[in-house]
């Protein structure tokens, strides 16, 4: 059914052209030969969409003429003639051509049917049939949309279709376009060069205008995908049509502050864009042209073009074709153009006598080499199919198009210093791009290049570009780059639009990897605000060899020595009134506990460990509690002897009989031991790295949890409070029995020491806090040793007369008389 439909459509198309049919074979569009190459060139491209009410074929000659496409048409004729004159390529085989003016996307099928027909008929292909079309391959058409529409008709019979300009990426889908190859670079290559130009000039904020065609839409899709991994943002895009509101387009581009405009379109759309820009007085823009219009001869000469900005773009490199100049000026070609002749088939006519040879030769040279290389690729493939060699070819074999296709895919020959071959997608494995600039003379001046093979190589000579900004490269940024040490905070959907925020302490910014994130330093590193890297922290702690540590440890050993000396002195004078009034056996308990408390001093120095952190305060909290409990009991006993015993003799008697003071000390010790066991068990102290107070340092310390120390500290504070109360109650007792002043003074020193230490803790967290902790502990121990025991040692040694029973009895009698009065 599909074949029948094509058959009837072909008959209809031929009937539409019947009025043009003539008998003249002398035509630029046709050349007899052993094998024919089809050619599709839009010599009269349709500039506006055609509308008709009934099916009809288009008369291309009624449309505007394209000089550049006519030049490519002539180049195909020249190439075939050159091959026919060659003695090495296709010897004794003549190539012919059948060329059509393929001016429309959808109304130009008669020429296509003629190329794929056999004796005017389109029949199903079978393996055994002998009737084969003499057309072995086709080149063209010009646009991607034209190629997409006609390619399926050639793909069905695997007729090679070698395009010289269709660049849409859809043709890489070999399951749909199995016999499609091209000598023109795909849109992805064009976009690659454009992106490199944008990156080279640091243009990050661009607009993209594309024509409403497969070519333009494909370019937009590839550009969007390509810039995803770059810093380039497409701030505005618009698909152009014949009804586009250019005033609104340019207003929005200006509103977004975009300076660079990429125009990915056909020559007609580009012409409309530039005309509108000139008319609307658009200024100070950079226009990026694609290879479809960058080498156009008329556009750079537009009046007022210099006021709209600077035009740069990518183009096919201009490759001079040897002999083509002579061909254009040849008498044979002039003879064919001398008269208006009838066409053999539809759309094979043009009155070229109106053109000068100079006009034709000087037309836009874009895609010229691609036409030249496409015809040569077909010729080489046919040469290999016919197994040509030694000046002859096999002339009795049937050549099917798919045989030529197989050889085309294996193409590998040199043409004008270019190695012509195709990749697995049928795309060219050769060629390069030029970077051009429209200078003030109205010419496209080459200022750079992009070589794809053998490896990517890109270069631009900036000094040759005459910018509209007085020599300075124009700037196109949504937001200016952040200063060093600042991170970008994106505004909206575009990554190019952002505010800058300085990276705080302990973070840094690596702009090359991620300019949007402040990366945190590790615990062992630090950084100042606005840093680009982290530095190692200085690790600090008080070593055992530190001078302050040595002084405190010597003081601790001295305390133990003094305690031992006092214990010996008290033991020798145990039964004297001074020793007994000081507490008797309880004095030895206090001195032992003071010595045990000094153990914790040694664990404040050196690198903290889990054991050291536990022992920094545990001995002090436990044994200092016993000391305070002894002083509470001692203060209470003195008060009881002189005040409570007389009023409550029974209570005092039981207190003394059952050794109440020792039970009290034991209970307090048990309570404190339990509290410490629970607190340290729930959250034992451990090494801690202080990194907050001093960002550039790591202070090695111990983390003593609140849970471990709160309850034991309350016990100590409570005991101190009781000491103050009982000492105050006994302030008027006999001097030798009155320990209130000594105990009170010791407690005042204790309170001042720890109050000062806690204040320093709030203001200072450096390494010397450990020295201060040790100093506070030693001060607490010496306060009792020096102000409670040493005065009594002085009496025992230097004032023995005050250490007698008679002296103490006299004081008691004097106190009794005072109370009775």
C-alpha positions in Angstrom: 0.0 0.0 0.0 2.8 2.4 0.9 4.6 1.6 -2.4 1.4 2.2 -4.4 0.8 5.5 -2.6 4.3 6.6 -3.6 3.7 5.4 -7.1 0.5 7.4 -7.5 2.1 10.5 -5.9 5.0 10.3 -8.3 2.6 10.2 -11.3 0.8 13.2 -9.9 4.0 15.1 -9.3 5.1 14.4 -12.9 1.8 15.5 -14.3 2.2 18.7 -12.4 5.5 19.3 -14.2 4.3 18.3 -17.6 3.8 21.8 -18.8 7.6 22.4 -18.4 8.8 19.3 -20.1 10.9 19.7 -23.1 13.3 17.8 -25.3 16.5 19.8 -24.8 19.2 17.8 -23.2 21.7 20.5 -23.0 21.2 21.7 -19.5 23.3 22.7 -16.5 21.1 20.3 -14.4 21.8 17.2 -16.4 24.8 15.3 -17.7 24.7 11.9 -19.2 27.1 9.3 -17.8 27.5 5.6 -17.0 26.5 6.3 -13.5 24.5 9.2 -12.2 24.8 11.2 -9.0 21.7 13.0 -7.8 22.0 16.6 -6.6 19.6 18.7 -4.5 20.4 22.4 -4.3 17.9 25.1 -3.2 18.8 27.6 -5.8 15.6 29.5 -5.3 14.9 28.9 -1.5 11.4 29.5 -0.3 11.6 32.5 2.0 8.0 32.3 3.4 5.8 29.2 4.0 3.7 28.4 1.0 -0.1 28.0 1.3 -2.2 26.4 -1.3 -5.7 24.9 -1.5 -4.9 21.9 -3.7 -2.0 19.5 -4.1 0.5 21.0 -6.5 4.3 21.0 -7.1 6.1 24.2 -6.6 7.7 26.2 -9.4 11.1 27.0 -7.7 12.1 29.6 -10.3 9.3 31.9 -9.0 11.1 32.2 -5.7 14.0 34.5 -4.7 17.4 33.5 -6.0 20.3 32.4 -3.8 23.7 33.1 -5.3 25.7 31.1 -2.8 23.5 28.0 -3.4 23.9 28.5 -7.1 27.7 28.6 -6.6 27.5 25.2 -4.8 25.4 23.9 -7.7 28.1 24.9 -10.1 30.7 23.3 -7.8 29.0 20.0 -8.1 29.1 20.3 -11.9 32.8 21.2 -11.8 33.6 18.3 -9.5 32.0 15.7 -11.7 33.8 17.2 -14.8 37.1 17.1 -12.9 36.6 13.4 -12.0 35.6 12.6 -15.5 38.9 14.1 -16.7 40.9 12.1 -14.2 42.9 9.1 -15.4 43.3 7.5 -12.0 39.8 7.9 -10.5 37.1 5.9 -12.3 39.2 5.3 -15.5 37.1 4.8 -18.6 33.9 5.3 -16.5 31.9 8.5 -17.0 30.0 10.1 -14.2 26.8 12.0 -14.9 24.4 14.0 -12.7 20.8 14.8 -12.3 20.4 18.0 -10.3 17.2 19.5 -9.0 16.4 22.9 -7.5 15.1 21.6 -4.2 13.7 24.9 -2.9 10.9 23.7 -0.5 10.7 21.5 2.5 7.3 19.9 1.6 6.4 20.8 -2.0 9.4 19.6 -3.9 9.1 15.9 -4.4 8.9 15.4 -8.2 12.7 15.5 -8.4 13.1 13.0 -5.6 10.7 10.6 -7.3 12.6 10.9 -10.5 15.9 10.0 -8.7 14.5 6.9 -7.1 12.4 5.7 -10.0 13.4 3.2 -12.7 12.1 4.2 -16.1 9.7 6.6 -14.5 8.3 3.9 -12.1 8.8 3.3 -8.5 8.6 -0.5 -7.8 9.3 -2.7 -4.8 12.9 -3.8 -4.6 13.6 -7.5 -5.0 16.8 -9.4 -4.9 16.5 -10.8 -8.4 15.3 -7.9 -10.4 17.6 -6.5 -13.1 16.2 -3.0 -13.6 18.4 -0.8 -11.5 18.4 3.0 -11.3 21.4 4.6 -12.8 21.5 7.0 -9.7 24.0 5.4 -7.4 24.1 8.2 -4.7 22.6 11.6 -3.9 24.1 14.8 -2.4 22.1 17.4 -0.6 19.7 18.9 0.2 20.8 22.1 1.9 18.8 22.4 5.1 18.2 19.8 7.9 14.5 20.0 7.5 14.7 19.3 3.8 16.9 16.3 4.5 14.6 15.0 7.2 11.7 15.1 4.8 13.2 13.4 1.9 15.8 11.0 3.5 13.3 8.2 4.3 12.6 7.8 0.5 16.3 7.2 -0.1 16.8 5.2 3.1 14.2 2.6 2.1 16.5 1.3 -0.8 19.7 2.2 1.1 20.6 4.8 -1.6 23.6 6.7 -0.2 22.7 10.2 0.7 25.8 12.3 1.3 24.8 15.7 2.6 27.0 18.7 2.3 25.2 20.9 4.9 22.5 19.1 6.9 23.9 19.3 10.5 21.0 18.2 12.7 22.0 15.6 15.3 19.0 13.4 14.4 21.0 11.9 11.5 23.2 10.1 13.9 20.3 7.7 14.5 21.5 5.0 12.2 18.4 2.9 12.7 16.4 5.6 10.9 19.0 7.0 8.6 21.1 4.0 7.7 22.4 5.3 4.4 22.9 8.9 5.4 26.4 10.4 5.6 27.6 13.9 5.6 30.7 15.9 5.0 29.4 18.9 7.0 30.0 18.9 10.7 27.0 18.2 13.0 25.5 20.9 15.2 27.3 19.5 18.2 30.6 20.6 16.7 29.3 24.1 16.0 28.0 24.4 19.5 31.4 23.1 20.8 33.2 26.0 19.1 30.7 28.6 20.2 31.0 27.4 23.8 34.8 27.6 23.6 34.4 31.2 22.3 32.2 32.1 25.2 34.5 30.6 27.7 37.5 32.2 26.1 36.1 35.7 26.5 34.5 34.9 29.9 30.9 35.5 28.6 28.7 33.8 31.1 25.3 35.4 30.5 24.0 34.9 26.9 20.8 35.0 24.9 20.1 32.3 22.3 17.9 33.1 19.2 17.2 30.1 16.9 15.2 29.7 13.8 12.0 27.8 13.8 13.5 24.8 12.0 15.0 21.4 12.8 18.4 23.0 12.5 17.6 25.8 15.0 15.7 23.7 17.5 18.5 21.0 17.4 21.1 23.7 18.1 19.1 25.0 21.1 18.8 21.6 22.6 22.5 20.8 22.1 23.5 24.2 23.6 21.4 23.7 26.7 22.9 20.3 27.3 26.5 21.4 26.6 26.5 24.3 29.0 25.2 22.3 32.0 28.7 21.5 33.2 30.0 25.1 32.5 29.6 28.5 34.1 27.6 29.7 31.1 24.0 30.5 31.6 21.3 31.0 28.9 19.4 34.0 30.4 17.0 34.2 27.5 16.1 32.1 24.5 13.6 32.6 21.7 12.5 30.7 18.6 12.3 33.0 15.7 9.5 32.9 13.1 8.1 35.3 10.5 5.8 36.8 13.1 8.5 37.3 15.8 8.1 40.6 17.8 11.7 41.7 17.7 11.0 44.9 19.7 9.8 42.7 22.7 12.7 40.3 22.2 15.3 43.0 22.5 13.5 44.7 25.3 13.7 41.5 27.4 17.3 40.9 26.4 18.2 44.5 27.6 16.1 44.0 30.8 18.1 40.9 31.7 21.4 42.8 31.1 22.5 40.4 28.4 25.3 41.6 26.1 26.1 38.4 24.0 23.4 37.1 21.6 23.9 33.8 19.8 21.9 33.7 16.5 21.6 30.0 15.6 19.5 30.3 12.4 19.4 30.3 8.7 20.5 33.3 6.6 17.0 34.6 6.3 16.3 34.6 10.0 19.7 36.1 10.7 19.0 38.9 8.2 15.7 39.6 9.9 17.4 39.8 13.4 20.1 42.2 12.2 17.7 44.4 10.3 15.5 44.6 13.4 18.4 45.4 15.6 19.5 48.3 13.4 15.9 49.6 13.1 15.3 49.4 16.8 18.7 51.0 17.6 20.0 48.1 19.6 23.5 48.9 20.7 26.6 47.5 22.5 25.9 43.8 21.8 28.1 40.9 20.7 26.4 38.9 18.0 27.7 35.3 17.6 27.1 33.9 14.1 26.9 30.3 13.1 28.4 28.8 9.9 25.1 29.2 8.1 25.5 33.0 7.8 28.9 34.0 9.2 30.6 34.2 5.7 27.6 35.8 4.0 28.8 38.6 1.7 25.9 41.0 2.0 25.2 41.1 5.7 28.5 42.6 6.8 27.9 45.5 4.5 24.6 46.5 6.0 24.4 50.2 6.7 24.1 50.8 10.4 25.6 47.4 11.3 28.5 49.0 13.1 26.1 50.7 15.6 24.7 47.5 16.9 28.0 46.1 18.3 30.5 43.4 17.2 29.8 40.3 15.1 32.0 37.2 15.7 31.2 33.7 14.7 32.2 30.3 13.5 32.6 29.3 9.9 33.7 26.6 7.6 37.3 27.3 6.7 37.6 28.7 3.2 39.3 26.0 1.1 40.2 27.2 -2.4 39.1 24.7 -5.0 41.8 24.5 -7.7 40.4 25.0 -11.2 37.0 26.2 -10.0 37.7 29.8 -11.0 38.6 28.7 -14.5 35.4 26.6 -14.7 33.2 29.5 -13.8 34.8 31.6 -16.5 34.8 28.8 -19.1 33.1 29.3 -22.5 31.2 26.0 -22.1 29.4 27.2 -19.0 28.8 30.6 -20.5 27.3 28.8 -23.6 24.9 26.9 -21.4 23.9 30.1 -19.6 23.6 32.1 -22.8 20.0 31.1 -23.6 16.9 30.4 -21.6 16.3 26.7 -22.2 13.4 24.5 -21.3 13.9 22.1 -18.5 13.8 18.3 -18.9 12.1 17.8 -15.5 10.5 19.9 -12.8 12.7 22.6 -11.3 15.6 22.4 -13.6 15.7 25.9 -15.0 17.4 29.2 -14.3 18.3 32.0 -16.6 21.9 32.4 -15.5 22.7 34.9 -18.2 21.7 37.6 -15.7 24.7 36.7 -13.5 28.3 37.7 -14.0 31.0 35.1 -13.5 32.6 37.3 -10.9 29.4 37.4 -8.8 29.2 33.6 -8.9 32.8 33.0 -7.9 32.7 35.7 -5.2 29.6 34.3 -3.5 29.5 33.0 0.1 32.0 30.1 0.0 30.5 28.2 3.0 30.1 24.5 2.5 32.0 24.6 -0.8 34.6 22.1 0.2 31.9 19.9 1.7 30.1 19.7 -1.7 33.5 19.0 -3.3 34.4 16.3 -0.8 30.9 14.7 -1.0 31.1 14.2 -4.8 34.7 12.8 -4.4 33.6 10.5 -1.6 30.8 9.0 -3.9 33.3 8.7 -6.8 35.9 6.9 -4.6 33.2 4.6 -3.3 32.0 3.8 -6.9 35.7 3.4 -7.9 36.1 0.7 -5.2 32.8 -0.9 -6.0 33.8 -1.3 -9.6 37.2 -2.6 -8.4 39.0 -0.1 -10.6 42.7 -0.4 -11.0 45.5 -0.3 -13.5 43.6 2.1 -15.7 40.4 0.1 -16.0 37.2 -0.9 -14.1 34.9 -3.9 -14.2 32.2 -2.7 -16.7 29.9 -5.7 -16.8 28.7 -5.7 -13.2 25.4 -4.5 -11.8 26.0 -1.7 -9.3 23.4 -1.4 -6.6 23.3 1.7 -4.4 23.8 -0.4 -1.2 27.1 -1.6 -2.6 28.3 2.0 -3.0 27.1 2.7 0.5 29.2 -0.1 1.9 32.3 1.4 0.2 31.3 5.0 1.3 31.4 4.0 4.9 34.9 2.7 4.4 36.1 5.9 2.7 39.7 6.9 3.4 41.4 9.1 0.8 43.2 12.4 0.7 41.6 15.5 -0.9 43.3 18.9 -0.8 45.5 17.8 2.1 42.4 16.5 4.0 42.0 12.9 5.0 38.4 12.2 4.0 36.7 9.5 6.1 33.5 9.0 8.2 32.9 7.8 11.7 30.4 5.1 12.7 27.6 7.7 12.7 28.4 8.8 9.1 29.8 12.1 10.4 33.0 13.5 8.9 36.2 12.5 10.6 38.0 15.5 9.1 37.8 19.3 9.0 37.9 22.2 11.3 36.2 25.5 12.0 37.4 29.1 11.7 36.6 31.9 14.2 35.7 35.0 12.2 35.1 38.7 13.0 33.2 41.1 10.8 35.7 44.0 10.4 34.9 47.6 9.5 35.5 46.9 5.8 32.5 44.6 5.7 34.5 41.4 5.5 34.6 38.2 7.6 38.2 38.2 8.9 39.6 35.0 10.3 40.9 35.5 13.9 41.1 32.0 15.2 40.5 28.3 14.6 39.2 25.1 16.2 40.8 21.9 14.9 39.0 18.7 15.7 41.6 16.2 14.4 43.8 14.6 15.4 43.0 16.3 18.7 41.0 19.4 19.8 43.0 22.6 19.3 41.5 26.0 19.9 43.0 29.4 19.5 41.9 33.1 19.0 44.1 36.1 18.3 42.2 38.6 20.5 44.3 41.6 19.3 42.8 41.3 15.8 39.2 41.9 16.9 38.1 45.5 16.9 35.5 45.6 19.7 32.8 48.2 19.8 33.9 48.9 23.4 37.0 50.9 22.5 39.3 47.8 22.4 38.1 46.3 25.6 36.5 42.8 25.5 32.8 43.3 26.3 31.5 41.9 29.5 28.4 39.7 29.7 27.8 38.5 33.3 24.6 38.3 35.4 26.7 38.8 38.5 30.4 39.7 38.8 32.7 37.1 40.2 33.1 37.0 43.9 36.2 38.1 45.6 38.6 35.6 47.0 37.2 33.8 50.1 33.6 34.5 49.1 31.0 31.8 48.2 28.3 32.3 45.6 24.7 32.1 46.8 22.5 31.5 43.8 19.6 33.8 43.1 16.8 32.2 41.1 17.2 29.4 38.6 20.4 30.6 36.9 23.7 29.7 38.5 25.2 32.8 37.0 23.1 35.1 39.1 24.3 35.1 42.7 25.3 37.1 45.7 28.6 36.8 47.4 28.9 35.7 51.1 32.2 35.5 52.9 33.1 32.0 54.3 33.1 32.1 58.1 35.9 30.9 60.4 36.8 27.2 60.2 35.6 27.0 56.6 37.2 27.7 53.2 36.1 28.0 49.6 37.6 26.1 46.7 36.3 28.2 43.7 37.7 25.8 41.1 35.8 22.8 42.5 32.6 24.3 44.0 32.3 28.1 44.2 28.9 27.7 45.9 29.9 25.9 49.1 32.0 26.8 52.1 33.8 23.6 53.0 34.3 22.9 56.7 37.8 22.3 58.0 38.6 19.1 59.8 39.0 19.1 63.6 42.7 19.2 63.2 42.6 22.3 60.9 41.5 25.9 61.1 40.9 28.9 58.9 40.2 32.6 59.2 37.2 34.2 57.7 37.4 34.3 53.9 40.0 31.6 53.6 40.7 29.5 50.5 42.4 26.7 52.4 42.8 25.3 55.9 45.9 25.3 58.1 46.9 22.8 60.7 46.1 23.8 64.2 48.8 24.1 66.8 48.3 21.4 69.5 48.9 22.7 73.0 49.1 21.2 76.4 51.2 21.6 79.5 54.1 19.1 79.4 55.5 17.7 82.6 58.7 19.5 82.0 57.0 22.9 82.0 58.4 25.3 84.6 55.0 26.0 86.2 54.2 22.3 86.3 57.5 21.5 88.0 57.0 24.2 90.6 53.5 22.9 91.4 54.7 19.2 91.6 57.6 20.3 93.9 55.0 22.1 96.0 52.9 18.9 96.2 56.0 16.9 97.3 56.7 19.6 99.8 53.2 19.4 101.1 53.5 15.6 101.6 56.8 16.2 103.4 55.4 18.9 105.7 52.4 16.7 106.4 54.7 13.9 107.4 56.7 16.2 109.6 53.6 17.6 111.3 52.3 14.1 111.8 55.6 13.0 113.4 55.6 16.2 115.7 52.0 15.6 116.6 52.7 11.9 117.3 55.5 12.8 119.7 53.3 15.4 121.4 50.1 13.4 121.1 49.0 13.8 124.7 49.7 17.5 125.0 46.8 20.0 125.2 47.6 21.6 121.8 47.4 18.4 119.9 44.3 17.2 121.7 42.6 20.6 121.2 43.5 20.4 117.5 41.6 17.2 117.1 43.9 14.5 118.4 43.7 11.4 116.2 41.6 13.3 113.7 44.6 15.4 112.9 46.4 12.4 111.4 43.3 11.6 109.2 43.3 15.2 108.0 47.0 15.2 107.2 46.8 11.9 105.4 43.8 13.1 103.3 45.7 16.3 102.4 48.6 14.2 101.2 46.3 12.0 99.2 44.6 15.0 97.6 48.0 16.2 96.3 48.1 13.1 94.0 45.7 14.6 91.5 48.1 17.5 90.9 50.5 15.3 88.9 47.7 14.3 86.4 47.1 17.9 85.3 50.2 17.9 83.1 51.2 15.9 80.1 49.0 14.7 77.2 45.5 13.9 78.6 44.4 10.3 78.8 41.2 8.8 80.0 42.8 7.7 83.3 44.5 11.0 83.8 41.2 12.8 83.3 39.6 10.7 86.0 42.4 11.2 88.5 42.6 15.0 87.9 39.8 15.7 90.4 38.6 12.4 91.8 41.2 12.2 94.7 40.7 15.8 95.6 36.9 15.6 95.7 36.9 12.4 97.7 39.7 13.1 100.3 39.1 16.9 100.6 35.5 16.0 101.6 37.0 13.9 104.5 39.1 16.9 105.5 36.1 19.3 105.5 34.0 16.7 107.4 36.8 16.5 110.0 36.8 20.3 110.4 33.0 20.3 110.7 33.1 17.8 113.4 36.0 19.6 115.1 34.1 22.9 115.1 31.0 21.2 116.3 32.8 19.4 119.2 34.3 22.6 120.5 30.9 24.2 120.5 29.4 21.2 122.2 32.0 21.2 125.0 31.4 24.7 126.0 27.7 25.3 125.1 25.7 22.2 124.2 27.1 19.9 126.9 25.7 21.9 129.7 22.3 22.4 128.1 21.9 19.0 126.5 24.1 16.6 128.5 22.3 13.4 127.4 22.8 14.2 123.7 26.5 15.1 124.3 27.0 12.0 126.3 25.6 9.8 123.6 27.6 11.6 120.9 30.8 10.9 122.8 29.9 7.4 123.9 29.0 6.2 120.4 31.9 8.2 118.7 29.5 10.3 116.7 32.2 12.3 115.1 33.7 9.2 113.4 30.3 8.0 112.2 29.6 11.5 110.7 32.9 11.4 108.9 32.3 7.9 107.6 28.8 8.7 106.4 30.0 11.8 104.6 32.8 9.8 103.0 30.4 7.0 101.9 27.9 9.6 100.5 30.7 11.4 98.5 32.2 8.1 97.3 28.7 6.9 96.1 28.0 10.2 94.3 31.4 10.1 92.6 30.9 6.5 91.6 27.5 7.2 90.1 28.6 10.5 88.4 31.8 9.1 86.9 30.1 5.9 86.0 27.3 7.7 84.0 29.7 10.1 82.2 33.3 9.5 82.9 35.7 12.3 82.2 37.8 11.9 79.0 40.2 13.8 76.8 38.7 16.8 75.0 40.1 19.0 72.2 39.1 22.6 72.8 38.8 24.3 69.3 36.3 27.0 69.9 38.1 29.6 72.0 41.2 29.6 69.9 40.5 28.6 66.2 44.2 28.3 65.4 44.9 26.0 68.3 43.9 22.6 69.7 44.0 22.8 73.5 44.2 19.3 74.9 42.1 19.2 78.0 39.7 17.0 79.9 36.0 17.1 79.6 34.7 16.7 83.1 31.0 16.4 82.8 28.5 18.4 84.9 26.9 15.1 85.9 30.2 13.8 87.5 30.9 16.9 89.6 27.7 18.6 90.5 26.6 16.5 93.4 30.1 16.1 94.9 30.6 19.8 94.7 27.3 20.4 96.5 28.6 18.2 99.3 31.8 20.2 99.5 29.9 23.5 99.6 27.6 22.2 102.2 30.5 21.2 104.4 32.1 24.6 104.0 28.8 26.3 105.0 28.5 24.1 108.2 32.1 25.0 109.0 31.3 28.7 108.8 28.2 28.2 111.0 30.0 26.3 113.8 33.0 28.5 113.7 30.8 31.5 114.1 29.0 29.9 117.1 32.4 29.3 118.8 33.9 32.8 118.2 33.9 33.7 121.9 35.4 30.5 123.2 38.8 30.4 125.0 41.6 31.2 122.6 43.5 28.0 122.7 40.2 26.1 122.2 38.9 28.5 119.7 39.7 27.2 116.2 37.1 29.5 114.5 39.5 32.0 113.3 41.9 29.5 111.8 39.1 27.5 110.1 37.3 30.6 108.9 40.5 32.0 107.4 41.2 28.7 105.7 37.7 28.6 104.3 38.0 32.2 103.1 41.2 31.4 101.3 39.5 28.3 99.8 36.5 30.3 98.6 38.7 33.1 97.1 40.9 30.5 95.3 38.1 28.6 93.6 36.0 31.8 92.9 39.1 33.3 91.2 39.6 30.0 89.3 36.0 29.8 88.0 36.2 33.4 86.9 39.4 32.7 84.9 37.7 29.6 83.5 35.0 31.8 82.0 37.4 34.2 80.4 40.3 31.9 79.5 40.4 28.4 78.0 44.1 28.2 77.1 46.5 25.5 77.9 47.6 27.3 81.2 44.2 26.6 82.7 45.6 23.2 83.8 48.4 25.0 85.6 45.8 27.2 87.4 43.8 24.1 88.3 46.8 22.5 89.9 47.7 25.8 91.6 44.1 26.0 93.0 44.3 22.5 94.4 47.7 23.1 96.0 46.5 26.4 97.4 43.5 24.6 98.9 45.7 22.1 100.6 48.2 24.5 101.9 45.5 26.8 103.3 44.7 24.1 105.9 48.2 22.9 106.4 49.7 26.4 106.9 46.9 28.2 108.7 45.6 25.3 110.9 48.5 23.0 111.7 51.6 25.2 111.4 50.5 27.7 114.2 50.1 24.7 116.5 53.5 23.4 115.5 55.0 26.8 116.4 53.4 26.6 119.9 54.7 23.1 120.4 58.2 23.9 119.4 58.7 27.6 120.3 56.1 28.2 123.1 56.0 25.1 125.2 54.7 27.1 128.2 51.4 27.5 126.3 51.2 23.8 125.8 50.5 22.8 129.4 47.5 21.6 131.3 47.7 24.5 133.8 47.7 27.1 131.0 44.6 25.6 129.4 42.8 25.3 132.8 43.5 29.0 133.4 41.9 29.9 130.1 38.8 27.8 130.9 38.4 29.3 134.4 38.7 32.8 132.9 36.1 32.0 130.3 33.8 30.5 133.0 34.1 33.7 135.1 33.3 35.8 132.0 30.2 33.8 131.2 28.9 33.9 134.9 29.3 37.7 135.0 
